[in-house]
Amino acid sequence: MSSILIHHVIILIVLVALAVVPPCFARKRHVVDFRAPNLFPESHVWDQSEQHFVVGSWSQRSIYTVSDAGVVETLIVDTDLADGVIIAGLAIDSVNRRLIAVIHSKDPLPSFDALAAYDLKTRKRLFLVPLLDSNASSRPLANDVAVDFNGNAYVTNAAGNFIWKITIDGESSVLSKSPTFTSQKVDEGKPWSFCGLNGIAYVNKGYLLVVQSNTGKMFKVDVDDGKTRRVLLPVDLVAADGIAIRNDGVVVVVSHHKAWLLKSQDSWAEGGVYDEIPLDVSKFASSVTIREDNKAYVLYGHIDEAVKGNVQRETFRIEEIESKKDNEEENIWMFVLIGLGLAYVLYWRFQMGQLVKNMNKKTN
């Protein structure tokens, strides 16, 4: 009797699994709409410990948190910064519980680029380090930032096409001014032609992946000596902006119009495009972050409107992006598990049939 009960339980499990499969294809994407007058956030990052997003601003010297329900709260107000500076790239130093923020002053403010570090527990600023370029022929443009496990930060200069390194103690230097960064042709007719190195991400094997907006190229940079090489890709990542790395090694790059999912089998000597996901051009995506379960979220901050000036806006969005390729793989595994379950049921029935035959032989 117990064997029959087990048989029915297995069949029930298989039927439930079959019933669950169809919704997997149509799972609703997570969308966070939030209201913050004229915030125009350019970047965002997911704080795993506190379970909320952290966003910067195009014109406010403050940093905010955004909950999954879209509740906005002030995290940092730094009154030492000039009113109207950009809080550009953001990164969470999870080991030391610090928030790292790139500061850039835009015209007509005097030129000023810096990296700020804030203690996430006390919310006090730990340091504010100017980012200098004595050889710059144009105004620097500190852009995005990544942090390694030792607390070192790496900041891209979109105007000068180089990378600063800032230690955990706040000492700044130039990591790489490789000629590789300026070896690629730039189409001067494109609106993003002024923007060179942009999104940056740290790989725990000891190197950085950096994307370049005006060429669509990606570079691999050693964090010890700054040695740089171009990653060979089958396509140019046109107007590439933000970059983030999933726990499974997939790299997500976003522009204002598209997200690319990239994979590599040789530690990024070259890579391939795993999937391409169209984005809402009217909302102007500028950043991507990864949270638990390898979910990628883009920030629709409407930065294009902020650049034009004299624009009022209250609503912004953080939205999960989904890969059809990922969903296909998930559903394939679901069918594999169901197939294994059915195979087990058939095997069990075969065994029970043999048992019944043997028992009949004995009774006869």
ZIDAMO-V718124 format. One record per residue. SS is DSSP state (~ for helix, > for strand, _ for the rest). Layout:
ss: (SS;SS)
This chain:
ss: (_;~;~;~;~;~;~;~;~;~;~;~;~;~;~;~;~;~;~;~;~;~;~;~;~;_;_;_;_;_;>;>;>;>;>;_;_;_;_;_;_;_;_;>;>;>;>;_;_;_;_;>;>;>;>;_;_;_;_;_;_;>;>;>;>;>;_;_;_;_;_;>;>;>;>;>;>;_;_;_;_;_;_;_;_;>;>;>;>;>;>;>;>;_;_;_;_;>;>;>;>;>;>;>;_;_;_;_;_;_;_;_;>;>;>;>;>;>;>;_;_;_;_;_;>;>;>;>;>;>;_;_;_;_;_;_;_;_;_;_;_;>;>;>;>;>;>;_;_;_;_;_;>;>;>;>;>;_;_;_;_;>;>;>;>;>;_;_;_;_;_;>;>;>;>;>;_;_;~;~;~;~;_;_;_;_;_;_;_;_;_;_;_;_;_;_;>;>;>;>;>;>;>;_;_;_;>;>;>;>;>;>;_;_;_;_;_;>;>;>;>;>;_;_;_;_;_;>;>;>;>;>;_;_;_;_;_;_;_;_;_;>;>;>;>;_;_;_;_;_;>;>;>;>;_;_;_;>;>;>;>;>;>;_;_;_;_;_;_;>;_;>;>;>;>;>;>;>;_;_;~;~;~;_;>;>;>;>;>;>;>;~;~;~;>;>;>;>;>;>;_;_;~;~;~;~;~;~;_;_;_;_;_;_;>;>;>;>;>;>;>;_;_;~;~;~;~;~;~;~;~;~;~;~;~;~;~;~;~;~;~;~;~;~;~;~;~;~;~;~;~;~;~;~;~;~;~;~;~;~;~;~;~;_)
